[in-house]
């Protein structure tokens, strides 16, 4: 192929496309309908030209010019999206806190019931030696309260332990969200976790180790359990859409609440990483008990303030807490 002749034959189209791309990229002087059609047509042609030139000539200057022109034309035709970091910031400042705020009554109620069940079970276990004997043999209980419970938090290097804990908790939260549409599995997950917390606390209290129990549970547990409550509350809310969709159709209610649950799943994964880091580095540390609990309480109160302040503001502005801001529900316009 005579590359000089090819360039001479198509240079006019390349120059015209460059003019249209430049005008399309300005804040003013927008293209009219005919020029938009011309831009699309020329973009397709020049993309073909680039393919031909790339296979026929090693001329780096020509290839660079056409590659740049096609890339700019593609952006002008398809439109540009905001930088990814802006989407991330908007998610954590608007979408995630709005989703938390809108479902707060659900996960707040779940949290209250969970704590009550764990407290009742703990008091029952601590006050009845027969119940303690039915749970485990005396030597096993003694090993738990004197060694295993405390050593668990330093059983692995802190970094790998944090990753393991965050992954496990994210899995529990994901199960609560995914199974929420069936309602009963979420109730079962909460019941099992409340029993485990209550039984462990009761056994520790019966052996005068209640201070150690709270000193090891509260630093990370305040935030960690709140994340579980959020996931369970969102799951139950999603399931309740089948029972009572309100003024919405069931399909619309499930779609909207499912998108909000998706936002919560992403946000909770990040939040659980924080609680996992606390569990790995703060809970087993040599800090005084009051300091370790203080770290956990500070993070927990900061999370609640995040929900109330940012979430409340976003909800009052009409945000639903779903992923629609990232284009999850919009349909791209097209010319007919």
C-alpha positions as semicolon CSV with decimal commas, in nm:
position;residue;x (nm);y (nm);z (nm)
1;X;0,000;0,000;0,000
2;X;0,121;0,351;-0,091
3;X;0,101;0,512;0,252
4;X;0,156;0,864;0,116
5;X;-0,138;0,829;-0,120
6;X;-0,351;0,683;0,163
7;X;-0,269;0,979;0,390
8;X;-0,343;1,227;0,110
9;X;-0,679;1,061;0,041
10;X;-0,799;1,070;0,404
11;X;-0,622;1,369;0,560
12;X;-0,930;1,586;0,509
13;X;-1,145;1,347;0,711
14;X;-0,888;1,337;0,990
15;X;-0,864;1,714;1,002
16;X;-1,243;1,750;1,005
17;X;-1,277;1,495;1,286
18;X;-1,017;1,684;1,489
19;X;-1,217;2,005;1,449
20;X;-1,540;1,838;1,562
21;X;-1,371;1,671;1,859
22;X;-1,220;2,002;1,967
23;X;-1,558;2,176;1,950
24;X;-1,733;1,892;2,132
25;X;-1,485;1,919;2,417
26;X;-1,550;2,287;2,483
27;X;-1,798;2,416;2,736
28;X;-1,954;2,632;2,464
29;X;-2,002;2,599;2,091
30;X;-2,175;2,263;2,118
31;X;-2,240;2,057;1,807
32;X;-2,578;2,054;1,640
33;X;-2,756;1,735;1,536
34;X;-2,601;1,709;1,190
35;X;-2,253;1,765;1,329
36;X;-2,304;1,496;1,594
37;X;-2,398;1,250;1,320
38;X;-2,092;1,358;1,124
39;X;-1,873;1,312;1,433
40;X;-1,996;0,954;1,483
41;X;-1,951;0,867;1,116
42;X;-1,600;1,012;1,101
43;X;-1,504;0,839;1,428
44;X;-1,598;0,502;1,279
45;X;-1,413;0,575;0,955
46;X;-1,095;0,697;1,124
47;X;-1,096;0,397;1,356
48;X;-1,092;0,181;1,044
49;X;-0,815;0,396;0,897
50;X;-0,611;0,342;1,213
51;X;-0,651;-0,033;1,183
52;X;-0,538;-0,025;0,821
53;X;-0,238;0,199;0,890
54;X;-0,134;-0,009;1,191
55;X;-0,118;-0,323;0,979
56;X;0,048;-0,158;0,679
57;X;0,312;0,082;0,810
58;X;0,545;0,115;1,107
59;X;0,532;0,497;1,092
60;X;0,519;0,587;1,468
61;X;0,424;0,951;1,414
62;X;0,119;0,866;1,200
63;X;0,011;0,588;1,433
64;X;0,040;0,817;1,735
65;X;-0,167;1,089;1,567
66;X;-0,446;0,855;1,461
67;X;-0,448;0,668;1,796
68;X;-0,482;0,994;1,988
69;X;-0,751;1,122;1,751
70;X;-0,956;0,802;1,778
71;X;-0,928;0,801;2,158
72;X;-1,043;1,164;2,179
73;X;-1,326;1,098;1,935
74;X;-1,436;0,796;2,137
75;X;-1,461;1,011;2,450
76;X;-1,659;1,273;2,260
77;X;-1,899;1,010;2,121
78;X;-1,952;0,799;2,432
79;X;-1,918;1,073;2,690
80;X;-1,683;1,078;2,985
81;X;-1,745;0,952;3,335
82;X;-1,631;1,125;3,652
83;X;-1,308;1,003;3,800
84;X;-1,337;0,677;3,989
85;X;-1,219;0,838;4,311
86;X;-1,516;1,076;4,294
87;X;-1,751;0,778;4,278
88;X;-1,577;0,627;4,580
89;X;-1,603;0,951;4,777
90;X;-1,970;0,995;4,686
91;X;-2,041;0,638;4,790
92;X;-1,893;0,681;5,139
93;X;-2,027;1,033;5,190
94;X;-2,375;0,991;5,042
95;X;-2,489;0,645;4,931
96;X;-2,361;0,426;5,213
97;X;-2,462;0,651;5,505
98;X;-2,802;0,711;5,342
99;X;-2,859;0,335;5,318
100;X;-2,756;0,297;5,683
101;X;-2,985;0,579;5,794
102;X;-3,289;0,456;5,601
103;X;-3,261;0,108;5,754
104;X;-3,165;0,226;6,103
105;X;-3,495;0,129;6,265
106;X;-3,451;-0,225;6,138
107;X;-3,094;-0,281;6,248
108;X;-3,149;-0,087;6,569
109;X;-3,434;-0,321;6,663
110;X;-3,221;-0,622;6,568
111;X;-2,940;-0,496;6,791
112;X;-3,165;-0,443;7,092
113;X;-3,319;-0,792;7,061
114;X;-2,977;-0,951;7,009
115;X;-2,835;-0,791;7,323
116;X;-3,141;-0,888;7,528
117;X;-3,120;-1,252;7,417
118;X;-2,745;-1,268;7,484
119;X;-2,794;-1,107;7,825
120;X;-3,072;-1,346;7,928
121;X;-2,872;-1,648;7,813
122;X;-2,560;-1,520;7,988
123;X;-2,739;-1,466;8,319
124;X;-2,902;-1,809;8,292
125;X;-2,570;-1,986;8,222
126;X;-2,381;-1,795;8,492
127;X;-2,637;-1,875;8,759
128;X;-2,697;-2,245;8,694
129;X;-2,414;-2,496;8,740
130;X;-2,621;-2,772;8,579
131;X;-2,651;-2,568;8,261
132;X;-2,276;-2,509;8,266
133;X;-2,218;-2,884;8,303
134;X;-2,446;-2,956;8,005
135;X;-2,247;-2,720;7,784
136;X;-1,902;-2,872;7,843
137;X;-1,703;-3,081;8,086
138;X;-1,553;-2,889;8,383
139;X;-1,199;-2,924;8,253
140;X;-1,303;-2,791;7,913
141;X;-1,478;-2,492;8,072
142;X;-1,170;-2,422;8,284
143;X;-0,945;-2,436;7,979
144;X;-1,180;-2,200;7,794
145;X;-1,197;-1,934;8,063
146;X;-0,832;-1,956;8,170
147;X;-0,657;-2,000;7,835
148;X;-0,848;-2,045;7,511
149;X;-1,070;-1,738;7,521
150;X;-0,782;-1,497;7,568
151;X;-0,530;-1,683;7,353
152;X;-0,765;-1,687;7,055
153;X;-0,695;-1,320;6,986
154;X;-0,320;-1,379;6,963
155;X;-0,335;-1,721;6,799
156;X;-0,198;-1,592;6,467
157;X;0,014;-1,303;6,339
158;X;-0,190;-0,984;6,362
159;X;-0,198;-0,914;5,990
160;X;-0,326;-1,256;5,886
161;X;-0,562;-1,266;6,184
162;X;-0,716;-0,933;6,078
163;X;-0,769;-1,063;5,725
164;X;-0,921;-1,385;5,854
165;X;-1,155;-1,205;6,092
166;X;-1,267;-0,949;5,834
167;X;-1,333;-1,223;5,579
168;X;-1,531;-1,434;5,824
169;X;-1,741;-1,140;5,942
170;X;-1,800;-1,024;5,585
171;X;-1,922;-1,376;5,508
172;X;-2,169;-1,368;5,799
173;X;-2,293;-1,025;5,690
174;X;-2,325;-1,140;5,329
175;X;-2,528;-1,443;5,438
176;X;-2,761;-1,223;5,640
177;X;-2,814;-0,994;5,341
178;X;-2,847;-1,267;5,081
179;X;-3,080;-1,488;5,286
180;X;-3,290;-1,197;5,410
181;X;-3,552;-1,248;5,142
182;X;-3,636;-1,579;5,315
183;X;-3,657;-1,413;5,663
184;X;-3,618;-1,724;5,880
185;X;-3,251;-1,801;5,795
186;X;-3,154;-1,452;5,915
187;X;-3,340;-1,508;6,242
188;X;-3,153;-1,838;6,283
189;X;-2,814;-1,673;6,219
190;X;-2,888;-1,404;6,478
191;X;-3,014;-1,660;6,729
192;X;-2,700;-1,874;6,697
193;X;-2,468;-1,576;6,737
194;X;-2,662;-1,442;7,037
195;X;-2,647;-1,785;7,201
196;X;-2,272;-1,807;7,145
197;X;-2,210;-1,462;7,294
198;X;-2,441;-1,531;7,589
199;X;-2,291;-1,872;7,664
200;X;-1,932;-1,744;7,649
201;X;-2,018;-1,449;7,872
202;X;-2,206;-1,669;8,118
203;X;-1,919;-1,915;8,151
204;X;-1,668;-1,633;8,198
205;X;-1,891;-1,466;8,460
206;X;-1,938;-1,792;8,650
207;X;-1,560;-1,817;8,683
208;X;-1,503;-1,454;8,785
209;X;-1,362;-1,360;8,443
210;X;-1,637;-1,122;8,331
211;X;-1,397;-0,827;8,323
212;X;-1,168;-1,015;8,088
213;X;-1,466;-1,109;7,871
214;X;-1,577;-0,750;7,821
215;X;-1,218;-0,632;7,789
216;X;-1,167;-0,867;7,495
217;X;-1,513;-0,842;7,334
218;X;-1,595;-0,471;7,346
219;X;-1,292;-0,317;7,167
220;X;-1,385;-0,473;6,835
221;X;-1,728;-0,618;6,915
222;X;-1,915;-0,288;6,934
223;X;-1,846;-0,209;6,569
224;X;-1,835;-0,568;6,450
225;X;-2,171;-0,667;6,597
226;X;-2,326;-0,342;6,473
227;X;-2,222;-0,442;6,121
228;X;-2,390;-0,780;6,170
229;X;-2,702;-0,602;6,295
230;X;-2,701;-0,375;5,990
231;X;-2,669;-0,670;5,753
232;X;-2,942;-0,865;5,931
233;X;-3,172;-0,563;5,948
234;X;-3,125;-0,494;5,576
235;X;-3,186;-0,859;5,498
236;X;-3,505;-0,868;5,703
237;X;-3,622;-0,545;5,544
238;X;-3,563;-0,695;5,202
239;X;-3,758;-1,006;5,297
240;X;-4,043;-0,802;5,441
241;X;-4,096;-0,648;5,096
242;X;-4,252;-0,978;4,996
243;X;-4,496;-0,958;5,286
244;X;-4,578;-0,587;5,280
245;X;-4,447;-0,391;4,979
246;X;-4,659;-0,091;5,073
247;X;-4,772;0,127;4,785
248;X;-4,502;-0,020;4,559
249;X;-4,533;-0,336;4,357
250;X;-4,339;-0,629;4,498
251;X;-4,096;-0,627;4,206
252;X;-4,027;-0,255;4,247
253;X;-3,990;-0,284;4,624
254;X;-3,747;-0,574;4,589
255;X;-3,548;-0,390;4,323
256;X;-3,515;-0,071;4,528
257;X;-3,437;-0,244;4,857
258;X;-3,204;-0,486;4,680
259;X;-3,001;-0,195;4,542
260;X;-2,982;-0,040;4,888
261;X;-2,871;-0,377;5,026
262;X;-2,599;-0,385;4,761
263;X;-2,468;-0,049;4,879
264;X;-2,473;-0,175;5,237
265;X;-2,282;-0,489;5,140
266;X;-2,000;-0,284;4,988
267;X;-1,986;-0,041;5,277
268;X;-2,001;-0,309;5,544
269;X;-1,708;-0,491;5,385
270;X;-1,496;-0,180;5,439
271;X;-1,631;-0,124;5,792
272;X;-1,560;-0,484;5,888
273;X;-1,199;-0,439;5,779
274;X;-1,174;-0,166;6,044
275;X;-1,319;-0,390;6,316
276;X;-1,090;-0,673;6,202
277;X;-0,786;-0,449;6,239
278;X;-0,899;-0,352;6,590
279;X;-0,952;-0,717;6,682
280;X;-0,608;-0,812;6,556
281;X;-0,402;-0,520;6,685
282;X;-0,592;-0,354;6,973
283;X;-0,784;-0,635;7,146
284;X;-0,475;-0,851;7,225
285;X;-0,246;-0,553;7,285
286;X;-0,084;-0,464;7,615
287;X;-0,295;-0,152;7,655
288;X;-0,500;-0,118;7,975
289;X;-0,852;-0,252;7,951
290;X;-1,004;0,096;7,970
291;X;-0,786;0,212;7,679
292;X;-0,876;-0,084;7,459
293;X;-1,246;-0,041;7,529
294;X;-1,204;0,333;7,475
295;X;-1,066;0,273;7,125
296;X;-1,358;0,048;7,038
297;X;-1,616;0,282;7,188
298;X;-1,470;0,581;7,003
299;X;-1,489;0,403;6,669
300;X;-1,841;0,283;6,742
301;X;-1,965;0,630;6,838
302;X;-1,795;0,774;6,530
303;X;-1,980;0,521;6,317
304;X;-2,315;0,613;6,476
305;X;-2,240;0,984;6,424
306;X;-2,153;0,906;6,062
307;X;-2,493;0,742;6,017
308;X;-2,692;1,016;6,189
309;X;-2,510;1,320;6,045
310;X;-2,414;1,219;5,691
311;X;-2,689;0,962;5,649
312;X;-2,959;1,190;5,783
313;X;-2,847;1,474;5,558
314;X;-2,841;1,249;5,251
315;X;-3,180;1,097;5,329
316;X;-3,339;1,439;5,376
317;X;-3,198;1,538;5,038
318;X;-3,387;1,250;4,880
319;X;-3,108;0,993;4,854
320;X;-3,229;0,635;4,877
321;X;-2,890;0,487;4,952
322;X;-2,874;0,267;4,642
323;X;-2,613;0,252;4,368
324;X;-2,811;0,456;4,116
325;X;-2,565;0,741;4,142
326;X;-2,311;0,517;3,976
327;X;-2,548;0,435;3,694
328;X;-2,702;0,122;3,832
329;X;-3,059;0,202;3,730
330;X;-3,038;0,463;3,457
331;X;-3,086;0,376;3,094
332;X;-2,853;0,548;2,853
333;X;-3,036;0,770;2,602
334;X;-3,014;0,680;2,237
335;X;-3,120;0,854;1,920
336;X;-3,410;0,688;1,742
